[in-house]
Amino acid sequence: MKPLWGSIAGGFIIVMMIAFIGIWVWAWLPHHKRTHNDLARLPMEDGDVAAAATEDRP
């Protein structure tokens, strides 16, 4: 049973590594840059403006 368990665990780790790298690459695609910039500026905005912006979102 131990050799089988090691193969299953190794396969699971490989799948999780591929998923992590895929999500990381997806998050850093160029078309996400505007969203990242908007979220980065959010703490610097005035509270009233930030509250109004969150009310408009679904």
MDAnalysis code that builds the backbone (N, CA, C; Angstrom):
import MDAnalysis as mda
import numpy as np

u = mda.Universe.empty(174, n_residues=58, atom_resindex=np.repeat(np.arange(58), 3), trajectory=True)
u.add_TopologyAttr("name", ["N", "CA", "C"] * 58)
u.add_TopologyAttr("resid", np.arange(1, 59))
u.add_TopologyAttr("resname", ["MET", "LYS", "PRO", "LEU", "TRP", "GLY", "SER", "ILE", "ALA", "GLY", "GLY", "PHE", "ILE", "ILE", "VAL", "MET", "MET", "ILE", "ALA", "PHE", "ILE", "GLY", "ILE", "TRP", "VAL", "TRP", "ALA", "TRP", "LEU", "PRO", "HIS", "HIS", "LYS", "ARG", "THR", "HIS", "ASN", "ASP", "LEU", "ALA", "ARG", "LEU", "PRO", "MET", "GLU", "ASP", "GLY", "ASP", "VAL", "ALA", "ALA", "ALA", "ALA", "THR", "GLU", "ASP", "ARG", "PRO"])
u.atoms.positions = np.array([
    [0.820, -1.195, 0.000],
    [0.000, 0.000, 0.000],
    [0.862, 1.257, 0.000],
    [2.017, 1.242, 0.639],
    [2.843, 2.448, 0.718],
    [3.330, 2.920, -0.651],
    [3.796, 2.064, -1.555],
    [4.208, 2.571, -2.869],
    [3.045, 3.215, -3.630],
    [1.861, 2.655, -3.504],
    [0.697, 3.232, -4.171],
    [0.374, 4.598, -3.582],
    [0.425, 4.714, -2.264],
    [0.138, 5.982, -1.598],
    [1.146, 7.056, -2.024],
    [2.397, 6.688, -2.163],
    [3.417, 7.644, -2.603],
    [3.154, 8.139, -4.011],
    [2.715, 7.256, -4.891],
    [2.393, 7.657, -6.263],
    [1.187, 8.584, -6.290],
    [0.188, 8.285, -5.492],
    [-1.003, 9.132, -5.437],
    [-0.640, 10.508, -4.888],
    [0.131, 10.547, -3.820],
    [0.533, 11.818, -3.227],
    [1.396, 12.622, -4.208],
    [2.303, 11.959, -4.898],
    [3.140, 12.643, -5.882],
    [2.318, 13.211, -7.024],
    [1.364, 12.452, -7.506],
    [0.488, 12.935, -8.568],
    [-0.339, 14.122, -8.120],
    [-0.833, 14.068, -6.893],
    [-1.615, 15.176, -6.347],
    [-0.769, 16.440, -6.242],
    [0.469, 16.299, -5.812],
    [1.365, 17.454, -5.698],
    [1.635, 18.058, -7.073],
    [1.835, 17.231, -8.079],
    [2.066, 17.722, -9.442],
    [0.843, 18.485, -9.949],
    [-0.353, 17.931, -9.718],
    [-1.585, 18.604, -10.147],
    [-1.741, 19.945, -9.439],
    [-1.459, 19.990, -8.151],
    [-1.572, 21.245, -7.406],
    [-0.536, 22.264, -7.861],
    [0.674, 21.832, -8.189],
    [1.694, 22.746, -8.703],
    [1.268, 23.340, -10.037],
    [0.720, 22.505, -10.922],
    [0.260, 22.988, -12.223],
    [-0.891, 23.978, -12.041],
    [-1.816, 23.682, -11.122],
    [-2.936, 24.594, -10.862],
    [-2.424, 25.914, -10.315],
    [-1.490, 25.886, -9.387],
    [-0.936, 27.111, -8.807],
    [-0.251, 27.958, -9.868],
    [0.574, 27.340, -10.679],
    [1.281, 28.080, -11.732],
    [0.287, 28.637, -12.748],
    [-0.743, 27.869, -13.080],
    [-1.759, 28.350, -14.010],
    [-2.506, 29.551, -13.474],
    [-2.896, 29.523, -12.220],
    [-3.593, 30.659, -11.613],
    [-2.668, 31.863, -11.527],
    [-1.419, 31.637, -11.196],
    [-0.444, 32.726, -11.103],
    [-0.252, 33.393, -12.466],
    [-0.112, 32.602, -13.513],
    [0.048, 33.160, -14.858],
    [-1.214, 33.911, -15.265],
    [-2.391, 33.345, -14.990],
    [-3.658, 33.990, -15.336],
    [-3.792, 35.347, -14.637],
    [-3.388, 35.416, -13.368],
    [-3.513, 36.659, -12.610],
    [-2.600, 37.754, -13.152],
    [-1.481, 37.398, -13.738],
    [-0.533, 38.391, -14.230],
    [-0.648, 38.648, -15.722],
    [-1.729, 38.207, -16.366],
    [-1.924, 38.501, -17.778],
    [-2.109, 40.010, -17.954],
    [-1.668, 40.542, -19.076],
    [-1.720, 42.001, -19.269],
    [-3.118, 42.605, -19.180],
    [-4.153, 41.885, -19.558],
    [-5.478, 42.491, -19.532],
    [-6.038, 42.635, -18.116],
    [-5.332, 42.168, -17.108],
    [-5.728, 42.358, -15.716],
    [-5.068, 43.592, -15.095],
    [-4.213, 44.272, -15.858],
    [-3.437, 45.383, -15.305],
    [-4.335, 46.512, -14.802],
    [-5.383, 46.852, -15.542],
    [-6.257, 47.948, -15.113],
    [-6.923, 47.617, -13.781],
    [-7.400, 46.400, -13.623],
    [-8.035, 45.993, -12.371],
    [-7.044, 46.053, -11.221],
    [-5.826, 45.578, -11.440],
    [-4.798, 45.618, -10.394],
    [-4.495, 47.058, -9.995],
    [-4.394, 47.947, -10.990],
    [-4.101, 49.353, -10.686],
    [-5.250, 50.002, -9.913],
    [-6.485, 49.706, -10.314],
    [-7.642, 50.255, -9.594],
    [-7.668, 49.775, -8.149],
    [-7.394, 48.514, -7.931],
    [-7.395, 47.974, -6.573],
    [-6.223, 48.509, -5.752],
    [-5.101, 48.787, -6.400],
    [-3.948, 49.324, -5.687],
    [-4.201, 50.756, -5.218],
    [-4.982, 51.530, -5.996],
    [-5.271, 52.911, -5.637],
    [-6.431, 53.039, -4.653],
    [-7.185, 52.005, -4.432],
    [-8.377, 52.064, -3.594],
    [-8.114, 52.585, -2.172],
    [-7.065, 52.161, -1.474],
    [-6.839, 52.682, -0.115],
    [-6.498, 54.170, -0.083],
    [-6.015, 54.732, -1.193],
    [-5.634, 56.139, -1.215],
    [-6.824, 57.058, -1.479],
    [-7.939, 56.505, -1.918],
    [-9.089, 57.327, -2.268],
    [-9.831, 57.792, -1.017],
    [-10.583, 58.829, -1.198],
    [-11.402, 59.358, -0.124],
    [-12.488, 58.340, 0.219],
    [-12.885, 58.285, 1.476],
    [-13.880, 57.316, 1.908],
    [-15.204, 57.446, 1.187],
    [-15.641, 58.667, 0.893],
    [-16.905, 58.870, 0.202],
    [-16.835, 58.361, -1.237],
    [-15.727, 58.597, -1.888],
    [-15.569, 58.136, -3.263],
    [-15.518, 56.615, -3.302],
    [-14.797, 56.008, -2.356],
    [-14.702, 54.553, -2.312],
    [-16.055, 53.934, -2.023],
    [-16.841, 54.544, -1.135],
    [-18.164, 54.019, -0.822],
    [-19.074, 54.122, -2.026],
    [-18.994, 55.200, -2.778],
    [-19.821, 55.372, -3.971],
    [-19.434, 54.361, -5.048],
    [-18.141, 54.063, -5.161],
    [-17.687, 53.112, -6.166],
    [-18.159, 51.706, -5.843],
    [-18.195, 51.346, -4.582],
    [-18.624, 50.000, -4.227],
    [-20.138, 49.858, -4.340],
    [-20.885, 50.957, -4.229],
    [-22.339, 50.885, -4.378],
    [-22.730, 50.630, -5.829],
    [-21.909, 51.074, -6.787],
    [-22.225, 50.904, -8.206],
    [-21.955, 49.494, -8.691],
    [-21.099, 48.767, -8.001],
    [-20.745, 47.414, -8.438],
    [-21.835, 46.425, -8.063],
    [-22.016, 45.404, -8.923],
    [-23.050, 44.394, -8.621],
    [-22.689, 43.478, -7.497],
])
